[in-house]
Amino acid sequence: MRIIGGKLKGIRFNAPESLPVRPTTDMAKEALFNILYNTYDFEECKVLDLFSGTGNISIEFASRGIKQVTSVDKHSGCVFWLKSVIKKYDLPEIDVQKADVFKFLESCKDTYQIIFADPPYDLPTIPLIPELVLKNNLLTDNGLLIVEHPSLLKMKDQPGYKETRRYGNSSFSFFEKPQ
């Protein structure tokens, strides 16, 4: 994985092959950050990165000057890996939480401008993510939830749905807090 922008631009990370991850491709990540960078002032944003895995997205946000990132993953190896990267590159704005994402969403009391979720593609409960985020009021008024999912999965019937952008076999579906 490679960081494509900000103070860590160009740095490559080689996460252990034993981690159960499928990192977001550089092409899709670049497109996503172009959208977000033109919408939000990163220095003022709080971000929630769900199913953070290697921390690819969290590190990209931190590299670009985000105020605070909370990264959630239940896999011990992923949590350990991300904490080692945070320490090596001095990224105190990333807070790593070892937790089941669905339990975290039920108990979380914070709000975020950006929530990114990249669940395992074979997870049957992917459509629950927008429901839980909106039910628990985790987005700020101008906030955005982005769910990365297989392009075959259609998310348009979920609450707060705005649009889907496709990048090959992966798609990003965008959700907003209903007004």
C-alpha positions as CSV (number, residue, x, y, z in Angstrom):
1,M,0.0,0.0,0.0
2,R,1.2,3.5,-0.8
3,I,0.3,6.9,0.7
4,I,-0.8,9.2,-2.2
5,G,-1.0,12.6,-0.6
6,G,0.2,14.8,2.3
7,K,3.3,14.7,4.4
8,L,3.8,11.0,4.0
9,K,3.2,11.0,0.2
10,G,5.0,8.3,-1.6
11,I,5.7,6.1,1.4
12,R,5.0,2.4,0.9
13,F,3.9,0.1,3.6
14,N,4.2,-3.6,3.5
15,A,1.8,-5.0,5.9
16,P,2.2,-8.6,7.0
17,E,0.6,-11.1,4.6
18,S,-1.0,-12.8,7.5
19,L,-3.5,-9.9,8.0
20,P,-7.0,-10.6,6.7
21,V,-7.2,-7.5,4.6
22,R,-8.1,-6.2,1.1
23,P,-6.7,-2.7,1.0
24,T,-8.5,0.0,-1.0
25,T,-6.8,0.4,-4.4
26,D,-4.7,3.5,-5.1
27,M,-7.0,4.5,-8.0
28,A,-10.1,4.3,-5.8
29,K,-8.4,5.9,-2.9
30,E,-7.2,8.8,-5.0
31,A,-10.7,9.4,-6.4
32,L,-12.2,9.3,-2.9
33,F,-9.8,11.8,-1.5
34,N,-10.3,14.1,-4.4
35,I,-14.0,14.1,-3.6
36,L,-13.5,14.6,0.2
37,Y,-10.7,17.2,-0.2
38,N,-12.9,19.4,-2.2
39,T,-15.7,19.2,0.3
40,Y,-14.1,19.3,3.8
41,D,-11.5,21.3,5.7
42,F,-9.4,18.4,6.9
43,E,-7.8,20.4,9.7
44,E,-11.3,20.7,11.3
45,C,-12.5,17.1,10.7
46,K,-13.0,14.1,12.9
47,V,-13.0,10.8,11.0
48,L,-14.1,7.3,11.9
49,D,-12.5,4.5,9.9
50,L,-14.4,1.3,10.4
51,F,-12.9,-2.1,9.5
52,S,-9.6,-0.2,9.3
53,G,-7.4,-3.2,8.6
54,T,-3.9,-2.1,7.8
55,G,-4.9,1.5,8.5
56,N,-4.4,2.5,4.8
57,I,-7.3,5.1,4.9
58,S,-6.5,6.3,8.5
59,I,-2.9,6.9,7.6
60,E,-3.9,8.7,4.4
61,F,-6.2,11.0,6.4
62,A,-3.4,11.7,9.0
63,S,-0.9,12.4,6.2
64,R,-3.3,15.0,4.8
65,G,-3.6,16.9,8.1
66,I,-6.9,15.5,9.5
67,K,-7.6,16.7,13.1
68,Q,-8.6,13.3,14.5
69,V,-9.1,9.7,13.2
70,T,-10.6,6.9,15.2
71,S,-9.7,3.5,13.6
72,V,-11.8,0.5,14.6
73,D,-10.9,-3.2,13.8
74,K,-11.4,-6.4,15.8
75,H,-8.3,-8.2,14.4
76,S,-5.4,-8.1,16.9
77,G,-2.8,-8.3,14.1
78,C,-4.3,-5.3,12.3
79,V,-4.5,-3.3,15.5
80,F,-0.9,-4.1,16.4
81,W,0.3,-3.3,12.8
82,L,-1.4,0.1,12.8
83,K,-0.1,1.0,16.2
84,S,3.4,0.2,15.0
85,V,3.0,2.5,12.0
86,I,1.5,5.3,14.2
87,K,4.6,5.1,16.5
88,K,7.1,4.9,13.6
89,Y,5.7,7.9,11.8
90,D,4.5,9.9,14.8
91,L,0.8,10.0,14.0
92,P,-0.9,10.9,17.3
93,E,-4.0,12.0,15.6
94,I,-4.9,8.3,15.0
95,D,-6.6,6.6,17.9
96,V,-6.9,2.8,17.4
97,Q,-9.7,0.9,18.9
98,K,-9.8,-2.9,19.0
99,A,-13.5,-3.7,18.8
100,D,-16.3,-5.3,16.8
101,V,-17.5,-2.6,14.5
102,F,-21.2,-3.3,15.0
103,K,-20.9,-3.2,18.8
104,F,-18.8,0.0,18.5
105,L,-21.5,1.7,16.4
106,E,-24.1,0.8,19.0
107,S,-22.1,2.2,21.9
108,C,-20.3,5.2,20.3
109,K,-21.4,8.7,21.5
110,D,-19.2,10.8,19.3
111,T,-20.1,12.4,16.0
112,Y,-17.9,12.6,12.9
113,Q,-17.8,14.6,9.7
114,I,-16.5,11.6,7.7
115,I,-17.1,7.9,8.4
116,F,-15.5,5.4,6.1
117,A,-16.3,1.7,6.3
118,D,-14.5,-0.9,4.3
119,P,-16.0,-4.2,5.6
120,P,-15.0,-7.6,4.3
121,Y,-16.8,-8.1,1.0
122,D,-18.3,-11.4,2.1
123,L,-19.9,-9.8,5.2
124,P,-23.7,-10.3,4.9
125,T,-24.5,-7.4,7.2
126,I,-22.9,-4.6,5.1
127,P,-26.3,-2.9,4.6
128,L,-26.7,-2.5,8.4
129,I,-23.8,0.0,8.5
130,P,-25.8,3.0,7.2
131,E,-28.7,2.1,9.4
132,L,-26.6,1.9,12.6
133,V,-24.7,5.1,11.8
134,L,-27.9,7.1,11.2
135,K,-29.9,5.5,14.0
136,N,-27.1,6.3,16.5
137,N,-26.7,9.8,15.2
138,L,-22.9,9.5,14.5
139,L,-22.7,11.9,11.6
140,T,-22.5,15.7,12.0
141,D,-25.1,17.7,10.1
142,N,-22.8,18.1,7.1
143,G,-21.3,14.6,7.6
144,L,-20.8,11.9,5.1
145,L,-20.7,8.1,5.4
146,I,-18.8,6.2,2.7
147,V,-19.2,2.4,2.5
148,E,-16.8,0.5,0.2
149,H,-18.4,-2.6,-1.0
150,P,-18.5,-5.0,-4.0
151,S,-20.0,-3.4,-7.0
152,L,-22.6,-6.2,-7.3
153,L,-24.1,-5.1,-3.9
154,K,-26.7,-2.4,-4.4
155,M,-27.0,0.1,-1.4
156,K,-29.5,2.6,-2.8
157,D,-32.4,1.4,-0.6
158,Q,-30.5,2.2,2.6
159,P,-31.4,5.3,4.7
160,G,-29.6,8.5,3.8
161,Y,-28.4,7.1,0.4
162,K,-26.9,9.8,-1.8
163,E,-25.0,8.1,-4.7
164,T,-22.6,5.3,-5.6
165,R,-19.4,5.6,-7.5
166,R,-17.9,2.5,-9.1
167,Y,-14.2,1.7,-9.5
168,G,-14.0,-1.8,-11.1
169,N,-15.1,-4.5,-8.7
170,S,-15.3,-2.0,-5.8
171,S,-17.8,0.8,-5.3
172,F,-18.2,3.6,-2.8
173,S,-21.7,4.4,-1.7
174,F,-22.3,7.8,0.0
175,F,-24.8,8.5,2.7
176,E,-25.9,11.7,4.4
177,K,-27.8,12.4,7.5
178,P,-31.5,13.0,6.4
179,Q,-32.6,16.6,6.9
